[in-house]
Amino acid sequence: MNAFWSAWIMFLVVLNLGITLFLFVWGQSVRIPTQADGTSGHVWAHGVLREGVRRLPLWWVLLSAAMFAIGIGYLVLYPGFGAYKGLIGWSAHGQLAQDTAANRAKLDPVLQGYDGRSIEQLAAMPDATRMGHRLFVDNCAACHGIEGRGNHAVGAPDLTDADWLWGGTPEAILTSILDGRRGTMPPFEGSLAKADVERLANYVQSLSGMPQSPSRAAEGKALFTTCSACHGPEGKGNPALGAPNLTQPHRLYGGDLATLEQTIRKGRSGTMPAWRDRLGERDVRLIASWIYAQSHGDGAATH
């Protein structure tokens, strides 16, 4: 914090504290003119209600004074008065670092028991997958959902099934999380007419048995040669390129015909960020073990 903002904050603190303290002290000594009966002279309801004048209750005065003392004491002990760091030197960053170090000291011995084990071995260990799921929820659920079932709105794939864009082996899963992935579906609206996009979309739908027009699908088969370079001649995808398997009924951005036409026409671009620097390989291996357990275990989703 530079000198100007430090001085400005100090000024505001002193101004507000000074005004409220003045009003508090002044309120104890100010004398309000009263009538002979001890009221202020203000009446309502034709004199039935009259405004009385009483001193503030002692408990209220003592409580308010205590609040001022606590507030001033806080500003002395803790940061908040401009750039002043407080008498005890506390800071949110320092507290976070201290708590993180304490947590790491407890966690490291547990994590060391997982070192040297394969993803398949970790996936069979309930404690490891439980910890991996916790890490998944904290870092991955925003896109993939708490249970890893994906999100069509952002093109995040379902991680609990057997259909993988970049491969579902332990090594492929680790690479995806550690180093990230970038997938691009180019737009074809400049090279395909609207009617051809509709024909091609119907043919792609026919590959997975999704609702489509058989006649338009037949017309679109020849157009699929444009797509086979990435998706393969039978539409089964290519993990080396992250090209999805089109013979599966589920889609990254939704499986209805209109969405598929939009994908062909406008293209798609998806990015899986790299987590190596933020999480480190040890935590990523735990996440990968949970994902592997969901997609390769007895509870793996089927479509």
Secondary structure, DSSP 8 states (H G I E B T S, - for coil): --HHHHHHHHHHHHHHHHHHHHHHHHHHH------TTSEEEEEETTTTEEEE-----HHHHHHHHHHHHHHHHHHHHSS-STT---TT---HHHHHHHHHHHHHHHHHHHHHTTTT--HHHHHT-HHHHHHHHHHHHHHTHHHH-TTS--BTTTTB--SSSS--SS--SHHHHHHHHHH-EEEEE---TTTS-HHHHHHHHHHHHHHTT-S--HHHHHHHTGGGHHHHHHH-TTS--BTTTTB--TTSS--TT-SSHHHHHHHHHH-EEEEE---HHHHHHHHHHHHHHHHHHHHHSTT----
